[in-house]
Amino acid sequence: MKRNYFLAMAVAVLMLASEVAWAADVSFSGQFRPRFNIDETTSKAGSTANFFDTRVRLNAKANVNANTAVFLQFQSVGTWGKCTAASADSDDTAATGGCVGTRESTGGGTGAGDAAEASDSLADVGLHQAFLTLKNLGGYGADLKIGRQEVVIDGHRLFGHTGWTQGAETKDAIRLSHSAGNHSLGYTYIAADNSDNKANINSGHGNEHVHVVTASTQGVMGGALSGIFTYTSDNNTSTTAWEDDNDWFTVGARQKGKMGGLDYRVEFYHQFGDAGSVANGSGLGITGASADGGSVDRDAQIFGVRLGKTFKNAGMSPTITLWYDNLSGTDDDDATGGDWGTFDVLYDTGHKFYGFMDFYLNRTGANSGFFGLQDIALKTKMSPRPGWTFKADIHHFRTAVDISGNEGDTVATSKVNGKMDPDLGSELDLTLVHKYDANTKIAVGYSHYWSTTSFSVLNAGGGSNGASGSNANDDADWAYVQIDTKF
């Protein structure tokens, strides 16, 4: 009798779930993306690492009604054969116990999934995204998105999802957007940190909030003109409650389009406000710097330009793109004047911009010693046959500050005993992508980095391949094979 009762309950639950799914218009999708890596560092004492990492996603989207939708994205990321409980990278799902994050081992078998003993205790699945969308809010044509989500603005320059990393990047955010005609407006709030762990808990110290206002107009110079204003309120910079917080701003514009058969992009962003915390810890000897946010003024900028041409009538339809980025750095005048000149890239997708080997991902500019970064690149793309794409990119990196000349001799000496060359080295990125079928792409890549002495001194372990110190100026290699299936 009891068995029949539970069977009837199970049938009823399944029928109810089916009715709810039908009524709410629920759809499912997913992704499976394994990648094999061969990684050789720039350290002479380092060794080559060979490993598999994998992303697995299952998505559920429910169109509850014409104005309401819910999106859930479950994600598991990990390195094959390695597991450590409660471990997560900054770009992975936060640790909640069990075996999570990138599953990088910190020791021998612990019963949590390593090879030392059998185990079924892996608990590495979490919610990568989970948000509610309210469409046509209040009848005013605005959409509201609330919850954990990937925040991407203007081509990933300041806000991106770092999609190359298996964990990717999400934010706990509220996004409001409105579009009419050729114009669109947006507001984004990001809860970047909510620690409340400083001396005076009631003061709100330990929290970091980011507010972003965007506007875009289509049909300008063969493309779109967009502007952005960002306010970062960082109360997480000092253990002393009465010190000033780090409040700073980013304002700028981006123009992208096509003219005269050329693809182009031009963008400029300027930062101002407080920088006391980062300047105090930089080691550059900034006059008056302390943990007090207002002890140093921020004055930094980034300029980027891209110009490309696709030859559609030529064999293999090649595309050639010239690329230049300049992220400002801190020089002698900044240091003596109590200013901070290094641009903070916020939450950009650096892998897209500064070379695939990811040596320059630190948002505050530490990977180039806070001396800024110039990226001079030539990028090519062609299709040797249908379903195949080959890309070859060459980057040359330099500091934005001339640390070999008078404008950088003092700050450069603070890093080493003497001046340095601005040359940070060059990188070659080769990529071959095959569209295996409508759902699967296979990618093979190889990258090589030609290092310099300045790179070895300044990079401070700048990506998975980086290492700092006089014994870290070897060239580096990295290669991978990836299968990406979406369904």
Summary of the structure (lengths in Angstrom):
residues: 487
radius of gyration: 24.7
end to end distance: 42.4
largest distance: 90.2
contacts: 1617
relative contact order: 0.10
helix: 13%
strand: 46%
